[in-house]
Amino acid sequence: MEQISYPVSLLVEGPTDEAVVRRILAYVGLPCGAVYGKKGKDDLLRRLPRYNRAARFAPWLAVVDLDREPECAPLLVRSVLPDPAPAMNLRVAVRAIESWLLADAERMARFLSIPAKRIPADPDALADPKAFLVNLARHSQRRAIREEMVPRAGSGARVGPGYTRRIIEFVNAEDGWRPKVAERHSDSLRRCVACLRALKEWRPDF
C-alpha cells in the first residue's frame, strides 16, 4: 500500500519565503497545505503559540530568518518555542532565506548574470545575505536585474521594486534554484530538509 503523506501547513515571513518553502516541500515530496503569516518575523513569532496548538493535530513548518539575533539558531528556537507540539517544526534560515538561494551558486550566478566566483562557498556565514545578494545584482550584466533588484538611490529601501518578483521567478523556474544542490552548501537548509524528510513519517495519534 502506498504511504500517504499529510499536507504541511506553513507559517512564513513573506511571499519570498513561501516560494522557497513550497519548492523545498516539492523536493522532499510533501504536499503543501494552507499558508499563514506573510506579515513579517515579529507577527510570525507573535502568532506562533496559536499555531503550535494546531500542530497537535497536523504537521506544520514555520521558517524564520535568524537575521542579526545575537543567539544561535537552536537558542532562538528554544526561546520562542520552548514547548513545541510533536508536529510543529520551527526552522531558522541562517541568517536569511537568501543564504539558501545563494547556496546554489551556479544557478544564482547564471540568473544574475555574474561570475559564480563572486558567491561564497559558505553562504550561511554571511552577516546579511539579503544585502549581499542585492550587491551582487548591482554587478549584473542584465539591466533589468539591476533596475528591479537594486534599490533606487535615495529611496531608503533595502531592495529594488522588483526584488520579490525576481526572487520568486528564480525559485520557480525550471532552470532555477535547486534545493538538492543548495543543501550541500548550507547547513541550515540541510537541517530543514532532514526535518521535512522525517515529517513524511508523521501520523495522527488519535
TAHUQUI-V807376 format. One record per pair of residues at least 24 apart in sequence whose ideal C-beta (glycine too) atoms are under 10 Angstrom apart, sorted by the first residue. I is the first residue (numbers start at 1). J is the second residue. D is the distance in Angstrom with one decimal. If there is no record, write none. Layout:
I_J_D, I_J_D
This chain:
3_200_7.8, 3_201_8.5, 3_203_9.7, 4_31_9.6, 4_200_9.8, 4_203_8.9, 5_29_6.8, 5_30_5.3, 5_31_6.2, 5_59_8.9, 5_199_8.3, 5_200_5.2, 5_201_8.9, 5_202_8.3, 6_30_8.3, 6_31_7.6, 6_33_8.1, 6_58_6.5, 6_59_5.6, 6_87_8.7, 6_199_8.5, 6_200_8.9, 6_202_6.2, 6_203_7.8, 6_204_7.9, 7_31_4.4, 7_32_6.4, 7_33_3.4, 7_34_8.0, 7_58_7.7, 7_59_7.7, 8_32_6.3, 8_33_5.6, 8_34_9.6, 8_58_8.3, 8_59_4.9, 8_60_6.8, 8_61_5.2, 8_87_8.9, 8_89_8.3, 8_196_7.5, 8_199_6.6, 8_200_9.6, 8_202_8.9, 9_33_4.2, 9_34_5.2, 9_35_7.6, 9_36_6.9, 9_51_7.6, 9_54_7.4, 9_55_8.1, 9_58_6.4, 9_59_7.1, 9_60_4.9, 9_61_7.5, 9_62_9.2, 9_87_9.4, 9_88_9.8, 10_34_7.4, 10_35_4.6, 10_36_6.7, 10_37_7.7, 10_38_9.4, 10_51_9.8, 10_60_7.6, 10_61_5.6, 10_62_7.6, 10_63_7.7, 11_35_8.0, 11_36_5.0, 11_37_4.7, 11_38_9.1, 11_44_5.9, 11_45_9.8, 11_47_7.2, 11_48_7.1, 11_50_9.8, 11_51_5.5, 11_52_9.6, 11_54_9.8, 11_55_9.7, 11_60_6.5, 11_61_7.3, 11_62_3.9, 11_63_7.5, 11_64_8.7, 11_88_9.1, 11_89_10.0, 11_90_8.5, 12_36_7.8, 12_37_5.1, 12_38_6.1, 12_39_9.8, 12_41_9.9, 12_44_7.3, 12_61_8.6, 12_62_7.5, 12_63_5.5, 12_64_8.4, 12_97_8.9, 13_37_6.5, 13_38_7.1, 13_39_8.0, 13_40_5.8, 13_41_5.2, 13_42_9.3, 13_43_8.3, 13_44_5.7, 13_45_9.7, 13_62_9.5, 13_63_7.4, 13_64_6.3, 13_65_6.6, 13_67_9.9, 13_93_9.3, 13_96_9.5, 13_97_8.0, 14_38_5.4, 14_39_7.8, 14_40_6.9, 14_41_9.0, 14_44_9.4, 14_65_9.8, 14_97_9.1, 14_164_7.6, 15_164_5.8, 15_165_9.1, 15_167_8.9, 15_168_6.7, 16_96_9.6, 16_97_6.5, 16_98_8.3, 16_101_9.0, 16_130_9.4, 16_159_9.8, 16_163_8.3, 16_164_5.5, 16_165_9.6, 16_166_9.8, 16_167_5.1, 16_168_6.4, 16_170_10.0, 16_171_7.9, 17_41_9.8, 17_44_9.4, 17_63_5.7, 17_64_8.6, 17_65_8.1, 17_93_8.0, 17_96_9.5, 17_97_5.3, 17_100_9.8, 17_167_9.9, 18_63_9.2, 18_168_8.6, 18_171_9.6, 19_97_9.5, 19_164_8.9, 19_167_7.3, 19_168_4.5, 19_169_9.1, 19_170_9.0, 19_171_4.5, 19_172_6.3, 19_177_9.2, 20_63_8.0, 20_93_8.5, 20_97_5.4, 20_98_9.2, 20_100_6.3, 20_101_7.0, 20_167_8.3, 20_168_8.8, 20_170_9.8, 20_171_5.6, 20_172_9.9, 20_177_7.7, 20_179_8.7, 20_182_9.7, 20_189_9.3, 20_192_9.9, 21_61_6.6, 21_62_9.5, 21_63_5.6, 21_91_8.9, 21_93_9.8, 21_97_8.4, 21_100_9.7, 21_171_9.7, 21_192_8.5, 21_196_9.3, 22_168_9.9, 22_171_8.2, 22_172_8.5, 23_100_9.7, 23_101_9.9, 23_168_9.8, 23_171_5.3, 23_172_7.1, 23_176_8.7, 23_177_6.5, 23_178_9.2, 23_179_6.3, 23_182_9.9, 24_61_8.7, 24_63_9.0, 24_91_9.6, 24_100_8.3, 24_171_9.7, 24_177_9.7, 24_179_5.3, 24_182_9.2, 24_183_8.9, 24_189_7.9, 24_192_6.7, 24_193_6.5, 24_196_6.7, 25_61_7.8, 25_179_9.6, 25_196_6.8, 25_199_9.6, 26_179_8.6, 27_177_9.8, 27_178_8.4, 27_179_4.2, 27_180_6.5, 27_182_9.6, 27_183_8.8, 27_193_7.4, 27_196_8.7, 27_197_10.0, 28_179_8.2, 28_192_9.4, 28_193_6.3, 28_194_9.5, 28_195_9.4, 28_196_4.5, 28_197_5.7, 28_198_9.9, 28_199_8.2, 28_200_7.1, 29_196_9.0, 29_197_8.6, 29_200_6.9, 30_59_8.2, 30_61_8.8, 30_196_6.0, 30_197_8.7, 30_199_6.7, 30_200_6.2, 30_202_9.7, 32_61_9.3, 33_58_7.5, 33_59_8.1, 33_60_8.5, 33_61_9.4, 34_58_9.8, 34_60_9.9, 36_60_9.0, 36_62_8.9, 37_62_7.9, 37_63_9.2, 37_64_9.5, 40_64_10.0, 41_65_6.4, 41_66_9.9, 41_67_7.1, 41_69_9.8, 44_80_9.4, 44_90_9.8, 45_76_9.6, 45_79_9.8, 45_80_5.4, 45_81_8.9, 45_90_9.7, 46_80_9.9, 48_80_6.3, 48_81_6.1, 48_84_9.5, 48_88_8.5, 48_90_7.4, 49_80_9.1, 49_81_8.1, 49_82_10.0, 49_83_9.2, 51_85_9.0, 51_88_7.3, 51_90_9.9, 52_81_6.5, 52_83_7.7, 52_84_6.3, 52_85_5.2, 52_87_9.6, 52_88_5.0, 52_90_8.6, 53_85_6.9, 53_88_9.0, 54_85_7.9, 54_87_9.0, 54_88_8.4, 55_84_7.5, 55_85_3.8, 55_86_7.3, 55_87_4.5, 55_88_3.5, 55_89_8.2, 55_90_9.8, 56_85_4.8, 56_86_7.1, 56_87_7.1, 56_88_8.4, 56_204_9.5, 56_205_9.4, 56_206_9.1, 57_85_8.6, 57_86_9.8, 57_87_7.6, 57_204_6.7, 57_205_9.5, 57_206_7.4, 58_85_9.6, 58_87_6.2, 58_88_9.8, 58_202_8.6, 58_204_7.6, 59_85_9.8, 59_86_9.1, 59_87_4.4, 59_88_8.3, 59_89_7.4, 59_196_9.2, 59_199_5.4, 59_200_9.3, 59_202_5.0, 59_203_9.8, 59_204_9.5, 60_84_9.5, 60_85_7.8, 60_87_6.1, 60_88_5.0, 60_89_6.5, 60_90_8.7, 60_199_9.3, 61_87_9.5, 61_88_8.4, 61_89_5.0, 61_90_8.1, 61_91_6.8, 61_192_8.1, 61_195_7.9, 61_196_6.9, 61_199_7.5, 62_88_7.1, 62_89_7.1, 62_90_4.7, 62_91_7.2, 62_92_9.6, 63_89_9.1, 63_90_7.9, 63_91_5.2, 63_92_7.7, 63_93_6.3, 63_97_7.0, 63_100_9.6, 63_188_9.9, 63_192_7.3, 64_90_7.2, 64_91_7.9, 64_92_5.8, 64_93_7.2, 64_96_9.8, 64_97_9.2, 65_92_7.4, 65_93_5.1, 65_94_8.3, 65_95_6.4, 65_96_4.4, 65_97_6.1, 65_98_8.7, 65_99_9.0, 65_129_8.7, 65_130_8.5, 66_92_5.1, 66_93_6.6, 66_94_4.9, 66_95_4.5, 66_96_7.4, 66_99_9.2, 66_124_9.2, 66_129_9.9, 66_188_7.9, 67_92_9.6, 67_93_9.2, 67_94_9.7, 67_95_5.9, 67_96_6.5, 67_127_10.0, 67_128_8.5, 67_129_9.9, 67_130_9.3, 68_95_7.3, 68_96_9.8, 68_127_7.8, 68_128_7.9, 69_94_9.9, 69_95_8.2, 73_124_9.7, 73_187_9.5, 73_188_6.5, 73_191_8.4, 74_191_9.9, 86_202_8.0, 86_204_10.0, 86_205_8.0, 87_199_7.6, 87_202_5.7, 87_203_9.7, 87_204_8.6, 87_205_9.8, 89_192_8.4, 89_195_5.2, 89_196_7.4, 89_198_8.7, 89_199_6.3, 89_202_9.6, 90_195_9.4, 91_188_7.4, 91_189_8.9, 91_191_7.0, 91_192_4.3, 91_193_9.5, 91_194_10.0, 91_195_6.2, 91_196_8.6, 92_188_6.3, 92_191_8.8, 92_192_8.6, 93_124_8.8, 93_129_8.4, 93_186_8.5, 93_188_5.7, 93_189_7.5, 93_192_7.8, 94_123_8.9, 94_124_4.6, 94_125_8.6, 94_126_9.0, 94_129_8.7, 94_186_7.7, 94_187_7.4, 94_188_4.1, 94_189_8.8, 94_191_9.4, 95_123_9.3, 95_124_7.5, 95_125_9.0, 95_126_6.7, 95_127_6.8, 95_128_7.0, 95_129_6.0, 95_130_8.9, 95_188_8.8, 96_123_9.5, 96_124_10.0, 96_126_8.3, 96_127_9.9, 96_128_7.3, 96_129_4.5, 96_130_5.1, 96_131_9.0, 96_132_9.3, 96_133_8.8, 97_129_7.9, 97_130_8.5, 97_167_9.0, 97_171_9.9, 97_188_9.5, 97_189_9.1, 98_123_7.8, 98_126_8.4, 98_128_8.9, 98_129_3.9, 98_130_4.8, 98_131_8.9, 98_132_7.4, 98_133_4.8, 98_134_8.9, 98_167_7.8, 99_123_4.1, 99_124_5.3, 99_125_8.6, 99_126_6.0, 99_128_9.7, 99_129_4.1, 99_130_8.9, 99_132_8.6, 99_133_8.9, 99_182_9.2, 99_185_9.3, 99_186_5.9, 99_187_9.9, 99_188_7.2, 99_189_7.9, 100_124_8.8, 100_129_8.5, 100_171_9.7, 100_177_8.3, 100_179_8.0, 100_182_5.7, 100_183_8.4, 100_185_9.3, 100_186_5.4, 100_188_7.3, 100_189_4.5, 100_190_9.8, 100_192_8.1, 100_193_10.0, 101_129_8.1, 101_130_9.9, 101_133_7.3, 101_167_7.1, 101_170_6.9, 101_171_7.2, 101_176_9.3, 101_177_5.8, 101_179_9.9, 101_182_7.2, 101_186_9.2, 101_189_9.5, 102_126_7.6, 102_129_6.2, 102_130_10.0, 102_132_7.3, 102_133_6.4, 102_136_8.4, 102_177_9.9, 102_182_8.2, 102_185_8.3, 102_186_8.1, 103_129_9.7, 103_177_9.0, 103_178_9.4, 103_179_8.9, 103_181_7.4, 103_182_3.7, 103_183_7.3, 103_184_7.5, 103_185_4.0, 103_186_3.9, 103_187_9.5, 103_188_9.3, 103_189_6.1, 103_190_9.2, 104_170_9.3, 104_176_8.5, 104_177_5.4, 104_178_5.0, 104_179_8.0, 104_180_8.8, 104_181_4.7, 104_182_4.3, 104_183_9.3, 104_184_9.2, 104_185_7.7, 104_186_9.2, 104_189_9.8, 105_181_8.5, 105_182_8.9, 105_185_7.2, 106_178_8.5, 106_181_7.3, 107_170_7.7, 107_173_8.7, 107_175_7.2, 107_176_6.1, 107_177_6.0, 107_178_6.1, 107_181_7.4, 107_182_8.7, 108_133_8.1, 108_136_7.9, 108_170_7.3, 108_176_9.0, 108_177_7.6, 108_182_9.2, 109_136_8.4, 110_170_9.7, 110_175_7.8, 110_176_9.1, 111_137_9.7, 111_140_9.1, 111_142_9.1, 111_145_8.0, 111_166_8.3, 111_167_9.5, 111_169_8.3, 111_170_4.9, 111_171_10.0, 111_173_7.8, 111_175_8.7, 111_176_6.7, 111_177_8.4, 112_136_5.6, 112_137_5.8, 112_138_9.8, 112_139_8.0, 112_140_5.0, 112_141_8.6, 112_142_7.6, 112_145_5.9, 112_146_9.5, 112_149_8.1, 112_166_9.2, 112_170_8.7, 113_137_9.4, 113_139_9.0, 113_140_5.0, 113_141_4.2, 113_142_4.6, 113_143_9.9, 113_144_9.8, 113_145_6.5, 113_146_9.7, 114_138_9.4, 114_139_5.5, 114_140_5.9, 114_141_7.3, 114_142_9.4, 114_145_9.0, 115_139_8.7, 115_141_9.9, 119_185_9.4, 120_185_9.1, 121_185_6.4, 122_185_6.9, 122_186_8.1, 122_187_8.6, 123_182_8.8, 123_185_6.7, 123_186_6.0, 123_188_9.6, 123_189_9.3, 124_185_8.3, 124_186_5.3, 124_187_5.8, 124_188_5.7, 124_189_8.2, 124_190_9.8, 125_187_9.9, 128_158_9.4, 129_186_9.9, 130_158_6.8, 130_159_7.1, 130_163_8.8, 130_167_9.7, 131_158_7.0, 131_159_9.0, 133_159_8.8, 133_163_8.8, 133_167_8.3, 134_158_7.1, 134_159_5.7, 134_160_7.4, 134_163_7.3, 137_163_8.3, 137_166_8.3
